[in-house]
Amino acid sequence: MMAGGIVMVSFVPIALLVSLVANLEQDACETGGRYFSTDPARVQDTNCGRFDATIYGGLIAAAGLAGAGIPMIVIGGKREPIGTASVTPWATQGAGGLRLRLDL
């Protein structure tokens, strides 16, 4: 559950980036930019509203991914078992050292 939440939250910046790029493209379309043409037939065909679905879709996807991913991380983190580690020294006449024991 925790891993799924991490994956979902990692897609949030991508969705926001898609919305940002679509918004920049829409602004360029509305102000002329690379979509500007002096040909009257092309000016009438320019539909700057076509970017709205991408902008709002990206924002809704980002909100949905963050809204579902963050609780999954929190809930999944609480369900993970807490492990313990112990270090015990040992010594004999010929040698000595440390032993590490992990209980997961």
Phi and psi in degrees as GROMACS dihedral restraints (atoms count N, CA, C in turn):
[ dihedral_restraints ]
;  ai    aj    ak    al  type     phi  dphi    fc
    3     4     5     6     1   -65.6    20    10
    4     5     6     7     1   -41.8    20    10
    6     7     8     9     1   -65.0    20    10
    7     8     9    10     1   -40.2    20    10
    9    10    11    12     1   -62.1    20    10
   10    11    12    13     1   -39.8    20    10
   12    13    14    15     1   -65.4    20    10
   13    14    15    16     1   -38.6    20    10
   15    16    17    18     1   -65.0    20    10
   16    17    18    19     1   -41.9    20    10
   18    19    20    21     1   -64.1    20    10
   19    20    21    22     1   -42.6    20    10
   21    22    23    24     1   -63.6    20    10
   22    23    24    25     1   -43.5    20    10
   24    25    26    27     1   -68.1    20    10
   25    26    27    28     1   -29.0    20    10
   27    28    29    30     1   -71.3    20    10
   28    29    30    31     1   -18.7    20    10
   30    31    32    33     1   -85.1    20    10
   31    32    33    34     1   -10.1    20    10
   33    34    35    36     1   -61.0    20    10
   34    35    36    37     1   -48.2    20    10
   36    37    38    39     1   -61.9    20    10
   37    38    39    40     1   -30.9    20    10
   39    40    41    42     1   -67.5    20    10
   40    41    42    43     1   -43.7    20    10
   42    43    44    45     1   -64.0    20    10
   43    44    45    46     1   -39.0    20    10
   45    46    47    48     1   -67.7    20    10
   46    47    48    49     1   -36.3    20    10
   48    49    50    51     1   -65.6    20    10
   49    50    51    52     1   -39.7    20    10
   51    52    53    54     1   -62.0    20    10
   52    53    54    55     1   -42.9    20    10
   54    55    56    57     1   -64.3    20    10
   55    56    57    58     1   -41.2    20    10
   57    58    59    60     1   -63.5    20    10
   58    59    60    61     1   -45.6    20    10
   60    61    62    63     1   -64.9    20    10
   61    62    63    64     1   -41.7    20    10
   63    64    65    66     1   -64.1    20    10
   64    65    66    67     1   -37.3    20    10
   66    67    68    69     1   -66.2    20    10
   67    68    69    70     1   -41.5    20    10
   69    70    71    72     1   -63.8    20    10
   70    71    72    73     1   -39.7    20    10
   72    73    74    75     1   -64.8    20    10
   73    74    75    76     1   -39.3    20    10
   75    76    77    78     1   -66.8    20    10
   76    77    78    79     1   -41.1    20    10
   78    79    80    81     1   -62.2    20    10
   79    80    81    82     1   -41.4    20    10
   81    82    83    84     1   -64.7    20    10
   82    83    84    85     1   -36.7    20    10
   84    85    86    87     1   -67.1    20    10
   85    86    87    88     1   -42.2    20    10
   87    88    89    90     1   -71.9    20    10
   88    89    90    91     1   -31.2    20    10
   90    91    92    93     1   -94.5    20    10
   91    92    93    94     1     1.3    20    10
   93    94    95    96     1   109.7    20    10
   94    95    96    97     1   -86.2    20    10
   96    97    98    99     1    54.4    20    10
   97    98    99   100     1  -141.1    20    10
   99   100   101   102     1   -78.6    20    10
  100   101   102   103     1    -7.9    20    10
  102   103   104   105     1   -90.2    20    10
  103   104   105   106     1    -4.4    20    10
  105   106   107   108     1   -73.6    20    10
  106   107   108   109     1   135.9    20    10
  108   109   110   111     1  -145.2    20    10
  109   110   111   112     1   144.1    20    10
  111   112   113   114     1   -86.5    20    10
  112   113   114   115     1    -9.3    20    10
  114   115   116   117     1   -73.3    20    10
  115   116   117   118     1   120.3    20    10
  117   118   119   120     1   -61.5    20    10
  118   119   120   121     1   -30.7    20    10
  120   121   122   123     1   -67.6    20    10
  121   122   123   124     1   -38.2    20    10
  123   124   125   126     1   -74.9    20    10
  124   125   126   127     1   -33.7    20    10
  126   127   128   129     1   -64.8    20    10
  127   128   129   130     1   -38.1    20    10
  129   130   131   132     1   -70.6    20    10
  130   131   132   133     1   -28.8    20    10
  132   133   134   135     1   -80.5    20    10
  133   134   135   136     1   -11.6    20    10
  135   136   137   138     1   -72.0    20    10
  136   137   138   139     1   117.9    20    10
  138   139   140   141     1  -116.1    20    10
  139   140   141   142     1    96.3    20    10
  141   142   143   144     1   -75.9    20    10
  142   143   144   145     1   -13.5    20    10
  144   145   146   147     1   -78.0    20    10
  145   146   147   148     1    -5.2    20    10
  147   148   149   150     1   -69.7    20    10
  148   149   150   151     1   -14.2    20    10
  150   151   152   153     1   -85.6    20    10
  151   152   153   154     1   -12.9    20    10
  153   154   155   156     1   -59.8    20    10
  154   155   156   157     1   -43.0    20    10
  156   157   158   159     1   -62.0    20    10
  157   158   159   160     1   -39.3    20    10
  159   160   161   162     1   -69.1    20    10
  160   161   162   163     1   -40.9    20    10
  162   163   164   165     1   -64.0    20    10
  163   164   165   166     1   -53.6    20    10
  165   166   167   168     1   -70.2    20    10
  166   167   168   169     1   -33.7    20    10
  168   169   170   171     1   -64.0    20    10
  169   170   171   172     1   -41.2    20    10
  171   172   173   174     1   -65.9    20    10
  172   173   174   175     1   -40.6    20    10
  174   175   176   177     1   -67.4    20    10
  175   176   177   178     1   -42.1    20    10
  177   178   179   180     1   -66.7    20    10
  178   179   180   181     1   -40.6    20    10
  180   181   182   183     1   -63.3    20    10
  181   182   183   184     1   -41.5    20    10
  183   184   185   186     1   -64.0    20    10
  184   185   186   187     1   -44.0    20    10
  186   187   188   189     1   -64.9    20    10
  187   188   189   190     1   -40.4    20    10
  189   190   191   192     1   -67.1    20    10
  190   191   192   193     1   -42.7    20    10
  192   193   194   195     1   -65.4    20    10
  193   194   195   196     1   -42.4    20    10
  195   196   197   198     1   -69.6    20    10
  196   197   198   199     1   -40.5    20    10
  198   199   200   201     1   -65.6    20    10
  199   200   201   202     1   -30.3    20    10
  201   202   203   204     1   -93.2    20    10
  202   203   204   205     1   -32.7    20    10
  204   205   206   207     1   -73.8    20    10
  205   206   207   208     1   -40.2    20    10
  207   208   209   210     1   -64.1    20    10
  208   209   210   211     1   -47.1    20    10
  210   211   212   213     1   -62.6    20    10
  211   212   213   214     1   -32.9    20    10
  213   214   215   216     1   -65.0    20    10
  214   215   216   217     1   -38.2    20    10
  216   217   218   219     1   -64.8    20    10
  217   218   219   220     1   -44.6    20    10
  219   220   221   222     1   -66.3    20    10
  220   221   222   223     1   -47.8    20    10
  222   223   224   225     1   -66.9    20    10
  223   224   225   226     1   -42.1    20    10
  225   226   227   228     1   -64.9    20    10
  226   227   228   229     1   -33.7    20    10
  228   229   230   231     1   -68.4    20    10
  229   230   231   232     1   -32.9    20    10
  231   232   233   234     1   -73.3    20    10
  232   233   234   235     1   -26.3    20    10
  234   235   236   237     1   -83.6    20    10
  235   236   237   238     1   -13.8    20    10
  237   238   239   240     1   -69.3    20    10
  238   239   240   241     1   133.6    20    10
  240   241   242   243     1   -68.9    20    10
  241   242   243   244     1   145.2    20    10
  243   244   245   246     1   -91.1    20    10
  244   245   246   247     1   119.4    20    10
  246   247   248   249     1   -90.2    20    10
  247   248   249   250     1   160.3    20    10
  249   250   251   252     1  -123.1    20    10
  250   251   252   253     1   150.0    20    10
  252   253   254   255     1  -126.7    20    10
  253   254   255   256     1   138.8    20    10
  255   256   257   258     1  -134.9    20    10
  256   257   258   259     1   139.8    20    10
  258   259   260   261     1  -115.8    20    10
  259   260   261   262     1   122.4    20    10
  261   262   263   264     1  -123.3    20    10
  262   263   264   265     1   129.6    20    10
  264   265   266   267     1   -79.5    20    10
  265   266   267   268     1   151.8    20    10
  267   268   269   270     1  -139.8    20    10
  268   269   270   271     1   151.2    20    10
  270   271   272   273     1  -149.9    20    10
  271   272   273   274     1   139.1    20    10
  273   274   275   276     1  -128.4    20    10
  274   275   276   277     1  -178.5    20    10
  276   277   278   279     1   -67.4    20    10
  277   278   279   280     1   -28.3    20    10
  279   280   281   282     1  -102.8    20    10
  280   281   282   283     1   -14.8    20    10
  282   283   284   285     1  -159.3    20    10
  283   284   285   286     1   172.0    20    10
  285   286   287   288     1  -157.6    20    10
  286   287   288   289     1   164.7    20    10
  288   289   290   291     1   174.4    20    10
  289   290   291   292     1  -167.0    20    10
  291   292   293   294     1  -122.7    20    10
  292   293   294   295     1   146.4    20    10
  294   295   296   297     1  -120.0    20    10
  295   296   297   298     1   130.4    20    10
  297   298   299   300     1  -105.2    20    10
  298   299   300   301     1   128.5    20    10
  300   301   302   303     1  -124.4    20    10
  301   302   303   304     1   125.5    20    10
  303   304   305   306     1  -110.0    20    10
  304   305   306   307     1   124.7    20    10
  306   307   308   309     1  -111.6    20    10
  307   308   309   310     1   109.6    20    10
